[in-house]
Amino acid sequence: MFSFRKSANLPQASEALPGRNAPIPTADRHFVSGATLKAPWPAGSEQVIFGLGCFWGAERKFWELGEGICVTAVGYAAGMTKNPTYEEVCSGLTGHNEVVLVVYDPNKIGFGQLLKCFWESHNPTQGMRQGNDVGTQYRSGIYVYSPVQSAAALSSKATYAAALASRGLGPVTTEILDAPEFYYAEAHHQQYLAKNPGGYCGLGGTGVACQIGTGIAAE
């Protein structure tokens, strides 16, 4: 997956593409689990959105967590264009991030475990890029649905930033925001690496362990 517009700057509202009123068609069910890709979710489940680079590899990181993950889906969030297409997002003119929606059962998997997966699966110090993938759609982000999630995300950011600094890495650039509108990506992007096992994945972590979700630090 590669950026069409290698820009490190988010567009101004006046530059943003207009988008459309109708949602982009997507898949109905998860290719791996068979779960329905859209709400209603199982009773008692919660959701969070993560951005950590190319969403093909990012989504796989979360569905592979197994028990407690109800469903994952890739899409676009934190931008200005309504119902954007993949090509529009890659143009750099929507402001959107490539993201993964994770619906999970908090009785089976803690939010801290999701945060640990997030932090360890990418390099959150790189700003508007992730490895060779350059562009605003590859920025690091956590988009939360509750004050509890927000507090946990902010705490984990501080903890992991200290761990990274101790290893000589730069400041964490991850944005932590209340969850914006999530727009589902096109059907062929959903669970892409399960459909294409040899497909491109540009994710690479820092090699620095995150203690959040391990029982060493509070979730």
ABEGO torsion letter per residue (X at the ends): XBBABBBABBBBAAABBAEBABBBBBBABBAAAGBBABOBBBBGBBBBBBBAEBAAAAAAAAAAAEBGBABBBBBBBGBABBGBBAAAAAAGAAGBBBBBBBBBBAAABBAAAAAAAAAAABBAAAEBBBEABBEAAABBBBBBABAAAAAAAAAAAAAAAAAAAAAGBBBBABBBBBBBBBBBBBAAABGAAAABAABBBABBBAGBBBABGAGABBX
